[in-house]
Amino acid sequence: MEDTLVSSRIARVKKDAGVAVLESIGFTTSDLINSAFDYVIEKGCLPAAVQGRKPSKESFVGFVSESTLDIDWGSDSRTYKEILRRGKASDYEALA
């Protein structure tokens, strides 16, 4: 069987972290790439974890609603930073 070289650009930090994990479980980068190609050839798709990287509109809306403070802008004369600071303080006080 003739071998070929596969090249890919990824962040060095990601590569270094991945190589460290692979080494800790007794595998190499070549093992990973060969396993990935075997999977794609057998299944005809990428693993579900990779396919699911793009969030749906519903998950994005959920994320925004969970990470946003409700602010009543009515007649409040405080600045945005003051309102935000008090909103965070009330959330974090509940954790103390």
N, C-alpha and C positions, 0 to 999 in steps of 0.2 A: 504494500500500500504506500503510495506516495504522500508525503506530508506537505503541508502548506502553512504559511505563516498568516495568522489573523491579527489585525491591528485595530485598535479602538482608542478613542480619546475619552478619558474620564478624569475627574479631579484626582490629583495625587493623593489627597487625604483619603478619598474613598478607596482608591487602589491599595494604599498602605493598610487601611483598616481591614479590607477584604482579604488581603494576603495574610495578615496576622491571624484572622479567624480560620482561614483555610489551613494554615500551618498547624494551628492548635488542634484541628480535627484530622490531621494527617493527609491533607490534600494539597495540590498545587493549582496555580492559575490554569494550567493546561487541563487538569482534571475537570475544573469548573467549566471551562469553555466546551470541552468535549461532552460533558454531561448536558449542558444547555443545548447543544446541537442535537444530541440524541433525543432529548425531550421534544424539541420542535419537530424533528423528523417523525417521531412516533405519534405525537398528538396533533400536529398540524396547527399549533397555536402556542402562544406564550403562556407561562403559568398564570393562574388567576391573580396572584399578588401583583404581577407586573401589569396585567390587563386592567386591573382596577385602580391604577394610579390616577387616572383623570377623574376628579370628583363629579358627581352628578349635581344638577342644579339644586336638588333637594338637600344634599349633604352640605353644599355651599351655603344655602340659606340657613340651615341649622347651625353651621359654624358661626356665621355672622350673628345670628340671634343669641347664641351662647356667649359670644365675646364682645357684646355691645351693651353699653349702659343705656337704659331708657331715660331720657331727659325731657322734662316738661319745660319748654322754652317760654311758656306763657309770660308771666310778669316778673320772672326772676331777674334780679339785677346783678347777680354774681357773674363772674367771667367763666368761660368754658373750663379753664383750668381749675377754678375753685369748685365747680360742680363735679368735675371728674374726680378731683381729690376726695371730696366728701363721699361720692358714690363708692369709690374703691375702699375708703376707710370703713364704711359700713359693712361691706362684704368681708374685709379682712378681720374686723372686730369679731364677727361671728365665728371665725376660726380660732380665735385666741382662747 
